[in-house]
Amino acid sequence: MRRAIIAAAMFAIAALGADSVDAKAKSVTGTWTLTVENIGLKLELVQKKNTVTGTLDWTHGDPIKLRG
């Protein structure tokens, strides 16, 4: 389950930037709600140039650290 959530989060991050023609002008920084099977998970992202980091809060333990 944890791997599925991480994969879904990384897919969502990639999809947000996939249609961007001018990636320098857009950022995914902010607080998001990732919904997986009717469960809302808090996703906080920070984008610095080409690197995105963040955390995914979930109900089964400590927040998951993300980097991509």
PALUM-96401 format. One record per atom (N, C-alpha, C): residue number from 1; atom name; x, y, z. Coordinates in Angstrom, 3 decimals. Example, Ala and Ser with C-alpha at 12.3 -4.5 7.8 and 13.67 -1.06 7.14 Angstrom:
<sites>
{num = 1 | atome = N | xx = 13.190 | yy = -5.690 | zz = 7.800}
{num = 1 | atome = CA | xx = 12.300 | yy = -4.500 | zz = 7.800}
{num = 1 | atome = C | xx = 13.200 | yy = -3.300 | zz = 7.800}
{num = 2 | atome = N | xx = 12.850 | yy = -2.250 | zz = 7.080}
{num = 2 | atome = CA | xx = 13.670 | yy = -1.060 | zz = 7.140}
{num = 2 | atome = C | xx = 12.900 | yy = 0.030 | zz = 7.870}
</sites>
This chain:
<sites>
{num = 1 | atome = N | xx = 0.827 | yy = -1.194 | zz = 0.000}
{num = 1 | atome = CA | xx = 0.000 | yy = 0.000 | zz = 0.000}
{num = 1 | atome = C | xx = 0.867 | yy = 1.250 | zz = 0.000}
{num = 2 | atome = N | xx = 1.932 | yy = 1.229 | zz = 0.809}
{num = 2 | atome = CA | xx = 2.809 | yy = 2.390 | zz = 0.892}
{num = 2 | atome = C | xx = 3.473 | yy = 2.665 | zz = -0.461}
{num = 3 | atome = N | xx = 3.896 | yy = 1.627 | zz = -1.140}
{num = 3 | atome = CA | xx = 4.521 | yy = 1.797 | zz = -2.456}
{num = 3 | atome = C | xx = 3.528 | yy = 2.345 | zz = -3.468}
{num = 4 | atome = N | xx = 2.290 | yy = 1.919 | zz = -3.375}
{num = 4 | atome = CA | xx = 1.259 | yy = 2.410 | zz = -4.288}
{num = 4 | atome = C | xx = 1.010 | yy = 3.897 | zz = -4.067}
{num = 5 | atome = N | xx = 1.005 | yy = 4.317 | zz = -2.810}
{num = 5 | atome = CA | xx = 0.795 | yy = 5.732 | zz = -2.497}
{num = 5 | atome = C | xx = 1.970 | yy = 6.565 | zz = -2.992}
{num = 6 | atome = N | xx = 3.184 | yy = 6.085 | zz = -2.770}
{num = 6 | atome = CA | xx = 4.370 | yy = 6.804 | zz = -3.241}
{num = 6 | atome = C | xx = 4.361 | yy = 6.889 | zz = -4.768}
{num = 7 | atome = N | xx = 4.023 | yy = 5.793 | zz = -5.427}
{num = 7 | atome = CA | xx = 3.967 | yy = 5.791 | zz = -6.892}
{num = 7 | atome = C | xx = 2.905 | yy = 6.761 | zz = -7.385}
{num = 8 | atome = N | xx = 1.747 | yy = 6.795 | zz = -6.725}
{num = 8 | atome = CA | xx = 0.684 | yy = 7.719 | zz = -7.122}
{num = 8 | atome = C | xx = 1.118 | yy = 9.160 | zz = -6.931}
{num = 9 | atome = N | xx = 1.816 | yy = 9.442 | zz = -5.838}
{num = 9 | atome = CA | xx = 2.289 | yy = 10.803 | zz = -5.583}
{num = 9 | atome = C | xx = 3.310 | yy = 11.232 | zz = -6.629}
{num = 10 | atome = N | xx = 4.243 | yy = 10.368 | zz = -6.956}
{num = 10 | atome = CA | xx = 5.265 | yy = 10.716 | zz = -7.944}
{num = 10 | atome = C | xx = 4.639 | yy = 10.880 | zz = -9.333}
{num = 11 | atome = N | xx = 3.637 | yy = 10.049 | zz = -9.647}
{num = 11 | atome = CA | xx = 2.929 | yy = 10.191 | zz = -10.916}
{num = 11 | atome = C | xx = 2.212 | yy = 11.532 | zz = -10.972}
{num = 12 | atome = N | xx = 1.580 | yy = 11.918 | zz = -9.864}
{num = 12 | atome = CA | xx = 0.865 | yy = 13.197 | zz = -9.814}
{num = 12 | atome = C | xx = 1.830 | yy = 14.363 | zz = -10.003}
{num = 13 | atome = N | xx = 2.993 | yy = 14.281 | zz = -9.372}
{num = 13 | atome = CA | xx = 3.994 | yy = 15.340 | zz = -9.516}
{num = 13 | atome = C | xx = 4.461 | yy = 15.427 | zz = -10.963}
{num = 14 | atome = N | xx = 4.733 | yy = 14.294 | zz = -11.580}
{num = 14 | atome = CA | xx = 5.184 | yy = 14.278 | zz = -12.969}
{num = 14 | atome = C | xx = 4.100 | yy = 14.799 | zz = -13.900}
{num = 15 | atome = N | xx = 2.861 | yy = 14.436 | zz = -13.638}
{num = 15 | atome = CA | xx = 1.756 | yy = 14.860 | zz = -14.505}
{num = 15 | atome = C | xx = 1.530 | yy = 16.360 | zz = -14.430}
{num = 16 | atome = N | xx = 1.796 | yy = 16.957 | zz = -13.275}
{num = 16 | atome = CA | xx = 1.610 | yy = 18.401 | zz = -13.135}
{num = 16 | atome = C | xx = 2.544 | yy = 19.185 | zz = -14.049}
{num = 17 | atome = N | xx = 3.731 | yy = 18.679 | zz = -14.261}
{num = 17 | atome = CA | xx = 4.698 | yy = 19.384 | zz = -15.089}
{num = 17 | atome = C | xx = 4.783 | yy = 18.877 | zz = -16.515}
{num = 18 | atome = N | xx = 4.053 | yy = 17.828 | zz = -16.849}
{num = 18 | atome = CA | xx = 4.181 | yy = 17.196 | zz = -18.151}
{num = 18 | atome = C | xx = 3.751 | yy = 18.092 | zz = -19.304}
{num = 19 | atome = N | xx = 2.747 | yy = 18.935 | zz = -19.111}
{num = 19 | atome = CA | xx = 2.272 | yy = 19.760 | zz = -20.215}
{num = 19 | atome = C | xx = 2.853 | yy = 21.165 | zz = -20.186}
{num = 20 | atome = N | xx = 3.809 | yy = 21.406 | zz = -19.325}
{num = 20 | atome = CA | xx = 4.386 | yy = 22.732 | zz = -19.182}
{num = 20 | atome = C | xx = 5.398 | yy = 23.008 | zz = -20.297}
{num = 21 | atome = N | xx = 5.149 | yy = 24.067 | zz = -21.070}
{num = 21 | atome = CA | xx = 6.078 | yy = 24.458 | zz = -22.116}
{num = 21 | atome = C | xx = 7.201 | yy = 25.284 | zz = -21.516}
{num = 22 | atome = N | xx = 6.862 | yy = 26.132 | zz = -20.567}
{num = 22 | atome = CA | xx = 7.845 | yy = 26.998 | zz = -19.923}
{num = 22 | atome = C | xx = 7.935 | yy = 26.618 | zz = -18.448}
{num = 23 | atome = N | xx = 8.685 | yy = 25.560 | zz = -18.140}
{num = 23 | atome = CA | xx = 8.749 | yy = 25.030 | zz = -16.788}
{num = 23 | atome = C | xx = 9.332 | yy = 26.021 | zz = -15.796}
{num = 24 | atome = N | xx = 10.143 | yy = 26.964 | zz = -16.258}
{num = 24 | atome = CA | xx = 10.733 | yy = 27.940 | zz = -15.351}
{num = 24 | atome = C | xx = 9.680 | yy = 28.873 | zz = -14.771}
{num = 25 | atome = N | xx = 8.606 | yy = 29.094 | zz = -15.470}
{num = 25 | atome = CA | xx = 7.581 | yy = 30.035 | zz = -15.023}
{num = 25 | atome = C | xx = 6.551 | yy = 29.380 | zz = -14.111}
{num = 26 | atome = N | xx = 6.550 | yy = 28.050 | zz = -13.997}
{num = 26 | atome = CA | xx = 5.548 | yy = 27.358 | zz = -13.198}
{num = 26 | atome = C | xx = 6.206 | yy = 26.580 | zz = -12.070}
{num = 27 | atome = N | xx = 5.468 | yy = 26.428 | zz = -10.976}
{num = 27 | atome = CA | xx = 5.989 | yy = 25.701 | zz = -9.827}
{num = 27 | atome = C | xx = 4.870 | yy = 24.875 | zz = -9.207}
{num = 28 | atome = N | xx = 5.218 | yy = 23.750 | zz = -8.629}
{num = 28 | atome = CA | xx = 4.248 | yy = 22.915 | zz = -7.939}
{num = 28 | atome = C | xx = 4.290 | yy = 23.140 | zz = -6.433}
{num = 29 | atome = N | xx = 5.075 | yy = 24.123 | zz = -5.983}
{num = 29 | atome = CA | xx = 5.210 | yy = 24.410 | zz = -4.561}
{num = 29 | atome = C | xx = 3.848 | yy = 24.709 | zz = -3.943}
{num = 30 | atome = N | xx = 3.586 | yy = 24.098 | zz = -2.805}
{num = 30 | atome = CA | xx = 2.345 | yy = 24.368 | zz = -2.095}
{num = 30 | atome = C | xx = 1.839 | yy = 23.147 | zz = -1.362}
{num = 31 | atome = N | xx = 0.655 | yy = 23.297 | zz = -0.784}
{num = 31 | atome = CA | xx = 0.004 | yy = 22.198 | zz = -0.086}
{num = 31 | atome = C | xx = -1.105 | yy = 21.657 | zz = -0.967}
{num = 32 | atome = N | xx = -1.090 | yy = 20.356 | zz = -1.175}
{num = 32 | atome = CA | xx = -2.032 | yy = 19.685 | zz = -2.058}
{num = 32 | atome = C | xx = -2.771 | yy = 18.620 | zz = -1.260}
{num = 33 | atome = N | xx = -3.896 | yy = 18.175 | zz = -1.791}
{num = 33 | atome = CA | xx = -4.602 | yy = 17.028 | zz = -1.235}
{num = 33 | atome = C | xx = -4.592 | yy = 15.928 | zz = -2.287}
{num = 34 | atome = N | xx = -3.937 | yy = 14.827 | zz = -1.960}
{num = 34 | atome = CA | xx = -3.882 | yy = 13.670 | zz = -2.840}
{num = 34 | atome = C | xx = -4.976 | yy = 12.715 | zz = -2.388}
{num = 35 | atome = N | xx = -5.887 | yy = 12.369 | zz = -3.275}
{num = 35 | atome = CA | xx = -6.987 | yy = 11.472 | zz = -2.928}
{num = 35 | atome = C | xx = -6.733 | yy = 10.092 | zz = -3.522}
{num = 36 | atome = N | xx = -6.667 | yy = 9.091 | zz = -2.636}
{num = 36 | atome = CA | xx = -6.462 | yy = 7.709 | zz = -3.052}
{num = 36 | atome = C | xx = -7.598 | yy = 6.887 | zz = -2.446}
{num = 37 | atome = N | xx = -8.424 | yy = 6.292 | zz = -3.304}
{num = 37 | atome = CA | xx = -9.546 | yy = 5.479 | zz = -2.857}
{num = 37 | atome = C | xx = -10.364 | yy = 6.189 | zz = -1.782}
{num = 38 | atome = N | xx = -10.774 | yy = 7.420 | zz = -2.055}
{num = 38 | atome = CA | xx = -11.617 | yy = 8.234 | zz = -1.173}
{num = 38 | atome = C | xx = -10.956 | yy = 8.645 | zz = 0.132}
{num = 39 | atome = N | xx = -9.644 | yy = 8.538 | zz = 0.222}
{num = 39 | atome = CA | xx = -8.912 | yy = 8.978 | zz = 1.406}
{num = 39 | atome = C | xx = -8.075 | yy = 10.189 | zz = 1.001}
{num = 40 | atome = N | xx = -8.280 | yy = 11.311 | zz = 1.655}
{num = 40 | atome = CA | xx = -7.513 | yy = 12.524 | zz = 1.364}
{num = 40 | atome = C | xx = -6.212 | yy = 12.546 | zz = 2.147}
{num = 41 | atome = N | xx = -5.099 | yy = 12.676 | zz = 1.460}
{num = 41 | atome = CA | xx = -3.782 | yy = 12.716 | zz = 2.084}
{num = 41 | atome = C | xx = -3.146 | yy = 14.073 | zz = 1.835}
{num = 42 | atome = N | xx = -2.540 | yy = 14.657 | zz = 2.873}
{num = 42 | atome = CA | xx = -1.890 | yy = 15.959 | zz = 2.746}
{num = 42 | atome = C | xx = -0.530 | yy = 15.788 | zz = 2.093}
{num = 43 | atome = N | xx = -0.308 | yy = 16.522 | zz = 1.015}
{num = 43 | atome = CA | xx = 0.922 | yy = 16.465 | zz = 0.247}
{num = 43 | atome = C | xx = 1.502 | yy = 17.870 | zz = 0.199}
{num = 44 | atome = N | xx = 2.683 | yy = 18.066 | zz = 0.772}
{num = 44 | atome = CA | xx = 3.354 | yy = 19.364 | zz = 0.747}
{num = 44 | atome = C | xx = 4.575 | yy = 19.258 | zz = -0.160}
{num = 45 | atome = N | xx = 4.649 | yy = 20.158 | zz = -1.152}
{num = 45 | atome = CA | xx = 5.731 | yy = 20.118 | zz = -2.125}
{num = 45 | atome = C | xx = 6.487 | yy = 21.437 | zz = -2.153}
{num = 46 | atome = N | xx = 7.788 | yy = 21.356 | zz = -2.415}
{num = 46 | atome = CA | xx = 8.636 | yy = 22.529 | zz = -2.620}
{num = 46 | atome = C | xx = 9.447 | yy = 22.276 | zz = -3.873}
{num = 47 | atome = N | xx = 9.364 | yy = 23.200 | zz = -4.829}
{num = 47 | atome = CA | xx = 10.120 | yy = 23.069 | zz = -6.065}
{num = 47 | atome = C | xx = 11.207 | yy = 24.125 | zz = -6.103}
{num = 48 | atome = N | xx = 12.436 | yy = 23.671 | zz = -6.315}
{num = 48 | atome = CA | xx = 13.591 | yy = 24.557 | zz = -6.500}
{num = 48 | atome = C | xx = 14.264 | yy = 24.129 | zz = -7.790}
{num = 49 | atome = N | xx = 14.136 | yy = 24.963 | zz = -8.805}
{num = 49 | atome = CA | xx = 14.624 | yy = 24.670 | zz = -10.153}
{num = 49 | atome = C | xx = 14.021 | yy = 23.363 | zz = -10.644}
{num = 50 | atome = N | xx = 14.828 | yy = 22.332 | zz = -10.873}
{num = 50 | atome = CA | xx = 14.326 | yy = 21.066 | zz = -11.413}
{num = 50 | atome = C | xx = 14.093 | yy = 20.000 | zz = -10.351}
{num = 51 | atome = N | xx = 14.232 | yy = 20.356 | zz = -9.079}
{num = 51 | atome = CA | xx = 14.084 | yy = 19.387 | zz = -8.001}
{num = 51 | atome = C | xx = 12.814 | yy = 19.665 | zz = -7.207}
{num = 52 | atome = N | xx = 12.046 | yy = 18.618 | zz = -6.969}
{num = 52 | atome = CA | xx = 10.839 | yy = 18.720 | zz = -6.151}
{num = 52 | atome = C | xx = 11.036 | yy = 17.839 | zz = -4.929}
{num = 53 | atome = N | xx = 10.825 | yy = 18.406 | zz = -3.746}
{num = 53 | atome = CA | xx = 10.887 | yy = 17.655 | zz = -2.502}
{num = 53 | atome = C | xx = 9.584 | yy = 17.880 | zz = -1.753}
{num = 54 | atome = N | xx = 9.334 | yy = 17.061 | zz = -0.770}
{num = 54 | atome = CA | xx = 8.123 | yy = 17.256 | zz = 0.005}
{num = 54 | atome = C | xx = 7.857 | yy = 16.113 | zz = 0.945}
{num = 55 | atome = N | xx = 6.671 | yy = 16.170 | zz = 1.548}
{num = 55 | atome = CA | xx = 6.232 | yy = 15.122 | zz = 2.449}
{num = 55 | atome = C | xx = 4.788 | yy = 14.749 | zz = 2.134}
{num = 56 | atome = N | xx = 4.489 | yy = 13.503 | zz = 2.372}
{num = 56 | atome = CA | xx = 3.146 | yy = 12.982 | zz = 2.198}
{num = 56 | atome = C | xx = 2.703 | yy = 12.425 | zz = 3.544}
{num = 57 | atome = N | xx = 1.719 | yy = 13.088 | zz = 4.172}
{num = 57 | atome = CA | xx = 1.179 | yy = 12.599 | zz = 5.437}
{num = 57 | atome = C | xx = 0.188 | yy = 11.489 | zz = 5.144}
{num = 58 | atome = N | xx = 0.305 | yy = 10.407 | zz = 5.860}
{num = 58 | atome = CA | xx = -0.636 | yy = 9.319 | zz = 5.688}
{num = 58 | atome = C | xx = -0.995 | yy = 8.739 | zz = 7.040}
{num = 59 | atome = N | xx = -2.041 | yy = 7.958 | zz = 7.088}
{num = 59 | atome = CA | xx = -2.616 | yy = 7.515 | zz = 8.353}
{num = 59 | atome = C | xx = -1.891 | yy = 6.339 | zz = 8.999}
{num = 60 | atome = N | xx = -0.876 | yy = 5.780 | zz = 8.363}
{num = 60 | atome = CA | xx = -0.227 | yy = 4.575 | zz = 8.877}
{num = 60 | atome = C | xx = 1.178 | yy = 4.812 | zz = 9.416}
{num = 61 | atome = N | xx = 1.467 | yy = 6.007 | zz = 9.879}
{num = 61 | atome = CA | xx = 2.792 | yy = 6.236 | zz = 10.464}
{num = 61 | atome = C | xx = 3.348 | yy = 7.607 | zz = 10.142}
{num = 62 | atome = N | xx = 4.669 | yy = 7.681 | zz = 10.188}
{num = 62 | atome = CA | xx = 5.365 | yy = 8.936 | zz = 9.951}
{num = 62 | atome = C | xx = 5.169 | yy = 9.405 | zz = 8.503}
{num = 63 | atome = N | xx = 5.269 | yy = 10.719 | zz = 8.284}
{num = 63 | atome = CA | xx = 5.158 | yy = 11.238 | zz = 6.907}
{num = 63 | atome = C | xx = 6.223 | yy = 10.612 | zz = 6.005}
{num = 64 | atome = N | xx = 5.868 | yy = 10.452 | zz = 4.736}
{num = 64 | atome = CA | xx = 6.780 | yy = 9.890 | zz = 3.751}
{num = 64 | atome = C | xx = 7.504 | yy = 11.050 | zz = 3.078}
{num = 65 | atome = N | xx = 8.826 | yy = 10.994 | zz = 3.048}
{num = 65 | atome = CA | xx = 9.616 | yy = 12.032 | zz = 2.395}
{num = 65 | atome = C | xx = 9.705 | yy = 11.734 | zz = 0.911}
{num = 66 | atome = N | xx = 9.503 | yy = 12.774 | zz = 0.089}
{num = 66 | atome = CA | xx = 9.515 | yy = 12.622 | zz = -1.363}
{num = 66 | atome = C | xx = 10.624 | yy = 13.476 | zz = -1.966}
{num = 67 | atome = N | xx = 11.191 | yy = 12.999 | zz = -3.058}
{num = 67 | atome = CA | xx = 12.203 | yy = 13.770 | zz = -3.774}
{num = 67 | atome = C | xx = 12.188 | yy = 13.323 | zz = -5.238}
{num = 68 | atome = N | xx = 12.203 | yy = 14.267 | zz = -6.114}
{num = 68 | atome = CA | xx = 12.191 | yy = 13.903 | zz = -7.531}
{num = 68 | atome = C | xx = 12.668 | yy = 15.000 | zz = -8.420}
</sites>
